[in-house]
């Protein structure tokens, strides 16, 4: 799959509408009970980039970005302003934000992820597009230095330790991240007159698996 490791202008995604989508198959039985199942292990996010347009300069930037991606052909990074870091919205990223694994003395590579918990249920979301310079990693409550103890691949979200964490050691991480997406249309319809009248183009964006 074609993917450009470039972020959609963050000032244009600010104000956009979107979020996670699930696919649930519901079957109502003869006795009135339901059976529910899903073919998706992970949610898929959708956004409307058009709502972030505030000026004709924004429209020009959108068209340039759209043309450079050749419509739906190439994916790109998207900042979801409502969910872009492992810490709470009001706090800074900390290396203890998320437990991403436990050492066994042999495993040196760990996938970044974010945990979503409510009650006793937890959903683990793999993160494949961390933001360069924001990743912090630690083991057993001690922050470790990047490039000395570990490195991160910002195109896959994989953390690689120089020395595998010892057995039973908790591996934690905190970071900002982008969503891998593509345009969900091959056509953008804009009108200067309608935009000046307050109407914005519809520019659907959908998450892709990478």
Buried (B, 14 or more C-beta within 10 A) or exposed (E): EEBBEEBBBBEBBEBBEBEBEEEEEEEEEEEEEEEEEEEEEBBBBBBBBBBBBBEEEBBEBBEEBBEEBEBBEBBBBBBBBEBBBBBEEEEEBBBBBBEBBBBEEEBEEBBBBBEEEEEEEEBBBBBBBBBEEBBBBBBEEEBBEBEEBBBBEBBBBBBEBEEBBEEEBBBBBBBBBBBBBBBBBEEBEBEEEEBEEEEBBEBBBBBBEB
